[in-house]
Amino acid sequence: MNTGTNRENAHALKLDTLLKLVDVKGAYGKTTLLHFVIEEITKSEGANIVATGQTGSQGSVIADDFQCKKVGLKIVASLGGELNNVKKAAGMDSDSLASCVSKLSAGVSKLQDAKISKVVQLNQQLGSDDSCKRFRASIGEFLPLCRIKRALPFPSLNEQTAKVAFSTSRQMENAAVPPRFNAVQSSSSE
């Protein structure tokens, strides 16, 4: 439909345009552009599902076309249920949604802090038992890495970068620490 335009590969449309499709009628005056669009969606969706579910049996073209329309019609009929959620989402206030997401993020952060403190507490409860040396050594390396990942502003800090940052912070314990790493230094000394 949009061949040769900037929107020729578009896979979506605004819902307002569906109302305009009702006004455009065919040459005979009965079929609207909306009827045509729904018929094409029915054919293409049905063909996609039938093609993926087909086991290789060759039926007649008419039977295949009927099957495609039948399956596609079920998909188009279920579209109303999906659009109910769109109506609910459109009624939401973006500021309150952002506030809820912010509170959720703060809660997750507190939960992560609680997990780290539980591991530290477990490490202290184990004492200097010889059977726990390997665990204590692993945790001794792991906890500062967790704290470095949390303190740095980069969300996708990989493990290699964290190890370099950890070894650098160990070497620079007595040196002047930039303000961004003060939280790392104070939390690693706990």
C-alpha positions as CSV (number, residue, x, y, z in Angstrom):
1,M,0.0,0.0,0.0
2,N,2.9,2.4,0.8
3,T,5.2,1.1,-2.0
4,G,7.7,3.7,-3.0
5,T,7.3,5.8,0.1
6,N,9.3,6.2,3.3
7,R,6.8,4.0,5.1
8,E,6.8,1.1,2.7
9,N,8.2,-1.3,5.4
10,A,5.9,-0.2,8.2
11,H,4.5,-3.0,10.3
12,A,2.1,-0.9,12.4
13,L,-0.3,2.0,12.2
14,K,-2.0,4.5,14.4
15,L,-5.4,3.5,15.7
16,D,-6.9,6.8,14.5
17,T,-6.2,5.8,10.9
18,L,-8.7,2.9,11.2
19,L,-11.5,5.4,11.6
20,K,-10.4,7.0,8.3
21,L,-10.4,3.7,6.6
22,V,-14.1,3.4,7.1
23,D,-14.7,6.5,5.0
24,V,-12.8,5.3,1.9
25,K,-15.1,3.0,-0.2
26,G,-14.5,0.9,-3.2
27,A,-16.0,1.4,-6.7
28,Y,-19.2,-0.5,-5.8
29,G,-19.8,1.5,-2.6
30,K,-20.2,-1.5,-0.3
31,T,-16.6,-2.5,0.5
32,T,-14.6,0.0,2.5
33,L,-10.9,0.1,2.8
34,L,-11.2,-1.2,6.4
35,H,-12.9,-4.3,5.0
36,F,-10.0,-4.8,2.6
37,V,-7.3,-4.2,5.4
38,I,-9.0,-6.8,7.7
39,E,-9.3,-9.3,4.9
40,E,-5.6,-8.9,4.0
41,I,-4.6,-9.2,7.7
42,T,-6.8,-12.3,8.0
43,K,-5.1,-13.9,4.9
44,S,-1.6,-13.1,5.9
45,E,-1.9,-14.0,9.6
46,G,-3.7,-17.2,8.7
47,A,-1.1,-18.1,6.0
48,N,1.7,-17.5,8.5
49,I,0.2,-19.9,11.1
50,V,-0.9,-22.5,8.6
51,A,2.6,-22.4,6.9
52,T,4.4,-23.0,10.2
53,G,1.9,-25.7,11.3
54,Q,1.8,-27.5,8.0
55,T,3.3,-31.0,7.9
56,G,3.9,-31.1,4.2
57,S,0.6,-32.4,2.9
58,Q,-0.6,-30.8,-0.3
59,G,-4.3,-29.9,-0.3
60,S,-6.2,-27.9,-2.8
61,V,-5.6,-24.2,-3.2
62,I,-9.2,-23.5,-2.2
63,A,-9.0,-25.6,1.0
64,D,-5.7,-23.9,1.9
65,D,-7.2,-20.4,1.3
66,F,-10.3,-21.3,3.4
67,Q,-8.1,-22.6,6.2
68,C,-5.9,-19.5,6.1
69,K,-9.0,-17.2,6.3
70,K,-10.5,-19.4,9.1
71,V,-7.3,-19.2,11.2
72,G,-6.7,-15.5,10.4
73,L,-10.2,-14.6,11.4
74,K,-9.6,-16.1,14.9
75,I,-6.6,-13.8,15.2
76,V,-8.5,-10.7,14.1
77,A,-11.4,-11.6,16.4
78,S,-9.0,-11.7,19.4
79,L,-7.7,-8.3,18.5
80,G,-10.4,-6.6,20.6
81,G,-9.1,-8.3,23.8
82,E,-5.6,-7.0,23.1
83,L,-6.9,-3.4,22.4
84,N,-8.6,-3.4,25.9
85,N,-5.1,-3.2,27.4
86,V,-4.2,-0.4,25.1
87,K,-7.2,1.6,26.4
88,K,-6.1,1.0,30.0
89,A,-2.5,2.0,29.3
90,A,-3.6,5.2,27.5
91,G,-5.5,6.2,30.7
92,M,-2.4,5.9,32.9
93,D,-0.6,9.0,34.1
94,S,3.1,8.9,33.0
95,D,4.3,10.8,36.1
96,S,2.7,8.3,38.5
97,L,4.1,5.5,36.4
98,A,7.6,7.0,36.6
99,S,7.2,7.4,40.3
100,C,6.1,3.7,40.7
101,V,9.1,2.6,38.7
102,S,11.4,4.8,40.8
103,K,10.1,3.3,44.0
104,L,10.4,-0.2,42.6
105,S,14.0,0.5,41.6
106,A,14.8,1.8,45.1
107,G,13.2,-1.4,46.6
108,V,15.3,-3.6,44.4
109,S,18.4,-1.6,45.4
110,K,17.6,-2.1,49.1
111,L,17.1,-5.8,48.5
112,Q,20.5,-6.1,46.9
113,D,22.1,-4.3,49.8
114,A,20.4,-6.7,52.2
115,K,21.7,-9.7,50.3
116,I,25.2,-8.4,50.4
117,S,25.0,-7.7,54.1
118,K,23.7,-11.2,54.7
119,V,26.7,-12.7,52.9
120,V,29.0,-10.5,54.9
121,Q,27.2,-11.6,58.1
122,L,27.6,-15.3,57.1
123,N,31.2,-14.8,56.3
124,Q,31.8,-13.3,59.8
125,Q,29.8,-16.1,61.5
126,L,32.0,-18.7,59.9
127,G,35.0,-17.4,61.8
128,S,38.4,-18.7,61.0
129,D,37.4,-22.3,60.4
130,D,39.9,-24.1,58.1
131,S,37.2,-25.7,56.0
132,C,35.8,-22.3,55.1
133,K,39.1,-20.8,53.8
134,R,38.1,-21.3,50.2
135,F,34.7,-19.7,50.7
136,R,36.2,-16.7,52.6
137,A,38.8,-16.2,49.8
138,S,36.1,-16.3,47.1
139,I,33.8,-13.9,49.0
140,G,36.7,-11.7,49.8
141,E,37.2,-11.1,46.0
142,F,33.5,-11.2,45.2
143,L,32.1,-8.6,47.6
144,P,34.3,-5.7,46.5
145,L,33.5,-6.5,42.9
146,C,29.8,-6.2,43.7
147,R,30.3,-2.9,45.4
148,I,32.3,-1.6,42.5
149,K,29.7,-2.6,40.0
150,R,27.0,-0.9,42.1
151,A,29.0,2.3,42.7
152,L,30.1,2.9,39.1
153,P,27.6,4.7,36.8
154,F,28.0,2.2,34.0
155,P,25.1,-0.3,33.8
156,S,26.9,-2.8,31.6
157,L,30.2,-3.1,33.5
158,N,31.7,-6.4,32.5
159,E,33.6,-8.7,34.8
160,Q,37.0,-8.0,33.3
161,T,36.6,-4.2,33.8
162,A,35.4,-4.8,37.4
163,K,38.5,-6.9,38.1
164,V,40.8,-4.2,36.8
165,A,38.9,-1.6,38.9
166,F,39.2,-3.8,41.9
167,S,42.9,-4.4,41.5
168,T,43.5,-0.7,40.8
169,S,41.5,0.3,44.0
170,R,43.6,-2.2,46.0
171,Q,46.8,-0.5,44.7
172,M,45.6,3.0,45.4
173,E,44.3,2.4,48.9
174,N,46.7,5.0,50.3
175,A,46.5,7.4,47.3
176,A,44.0,10.2,46.9
177,V,40.7,8.8,45.8
178,P,38.4,10.6,43.3
179,P,35.0,11.5,44.7
180,R,33.2,9.0,42.6
181,F,35.1,6.1,44.2
182,N,34.8,7.3,47.8
183,A,31.7,5.0,48.2
184,V,33.7,2.1,46.9
185,Q,36.6,2.7,49.2
186,S,34.4,3.2,52.3
187,S,32.3,0.1,51.5
188,S,35.3,-2.1,50.7
189,S,36.9,-1.3,54.1
190,E,33.8,-2.5,56.0
